[in-house]
Amino acid sequence: MGEICPTCGLPLDMCMCKEISKQQQRIVVRLETRKWNRDTTIIEGIDDKEFDLYKLAKELKSECACGGTAKNNQIMLQGDQRQKAGRYLAKLGFPKSNISVI
């Protein structure tokens, strides 16, 4: 018998906890102008207990071909990457209705 999920008690290969937590996330993707008029895309609302923000930031940086970081429960990407980031989050399984691109 394989590993058992501590949350739902099902085997890990049948566990749906990750998918359920994706349905409950309310993600905001917004543009912020930092000093020297540099645009920065800020992604907020992803629970850092359920998802590895550093890994997700690395994937988003690769997808958007830009620099960035993950800190303070936010992912920051250089430049205006709102549309690309929103599409990539939807591709990862987050519902489009829960992703607001501002």
C-alpha positions in Angstrom: 0.0 0.0 0.0 1.3 3.4 -0.9 1.4 6.7 1.0 -1.8 8.1 2.4 -2.8 11.7 2.3 -3.1 13.1 5.9 -5.9 15.5 4.9 -8.4 13.2 3.1 -7.1 9.8 4.0 -7.0 8.5 0.4 -3.9 7.1 -1.2 -1.7 9.8 -2.7 -2.4 8.7 -6.3 -6.2 9.2 -5.8 -5.9 12.3 -3.6 -7.9 15.3 -4.8 -6.8 17.8 -2.1 -4.5 19.7 -4.5 -7.3 20.1 -7.1 -9.8 21.2 -4.5 -7.4 23.8 -3.1 -6.9 25.2 -6.6 -10.6 25.8 -6.9 -10.6 27.8 -3.6 -7.8 30.2 -4.6 -8.6 33.8 -5.5 -5.7 35.1 -7.5 -5.1 38.7 -8.4 -2.6 39.6 -11.2 -1.9 43.3 -11.3 0.5 45.8 -12.7 2.5 48.1 -10.4 4.9 50.8 -11.4 8.0 50.8 -9.3 10.8 53.4 -9.0 12.3 54.7 -12.2 8.9 53.9 -14.0 9.6 50.2 -14.2 6.6 48.0 -14.6 6.2 45.0 -12.3 3.6 42.3 -12.5 2.4 41.2 -9.0 0.6 37.9 -8.5 -1.2 37.6 -5.1 -3.6 35.1 -3.5 -1.8 31.8 -4.0 -1.6 30.0 -0.7 2.1 29.3 0.0 1.2 26.4 2.3 -0.4 24.5 -0.6 1.9 25.5 -3.5 5.6 26.1 -3.7 5.8 29.8 -4.7 9.5 29.6 -5.6 8.9 26.7 -8.0 5.8 28.5 -9.5 7.8 31.7 -9.8 10.5 29.8 -11.7 8.0 28.3 -14.1 6.3 31.7 -14.6 9.7 33.4 -15.3 10.5 30.7 -17.8 7.1 31.0 -19.5 7.1 34.8 -19.7 10.9 35.0 -20.5 11.5 37.6 -17.8 13.1 38.0 -14.4 11.4 38.0 -11.1 11.1 36.7 -7.6 8.8 35.2 -4.9 8.6 36.9 -1.5 6.0 38.0 1.0 3.4 35.6 -0.4 3.7 37.3 -3.8 5.3 36.5 -7.1 6.9 39.5 -8.8 7.7 39.5 -12.5 9.6 42.1 -14.4 7.6 44.0 -17.0 3.9 43.8 -18.0 3.3 40.1 -18.0 -0.3 40.1 -16.8 -1.9 38.3 -19.8 0.8 35.6 -20.1 0.8 35.0 -16.4 -3.0 34.7 -16.3 -3.0 32.3 -19.2 -0.3 30.1 -17.6 -2.1 30.0 -14.3 -5.3 28.9 -16.1 -3.2 26.2 -17.9 -2.0 24.9 -14.5 -5.5 24.2 -13.5 -6.6 27.3 -11.6 -10.2 28.3 -12.7 -10.3 31.3 -15.0 -13.2 32.7 -13.0 -10.9 32.9 -9.9 -8.1 34.7 -11.7 -8.6 38.5 -11.9 -6.2 40.3 -14.2 -6.2 44.0 -13.4 
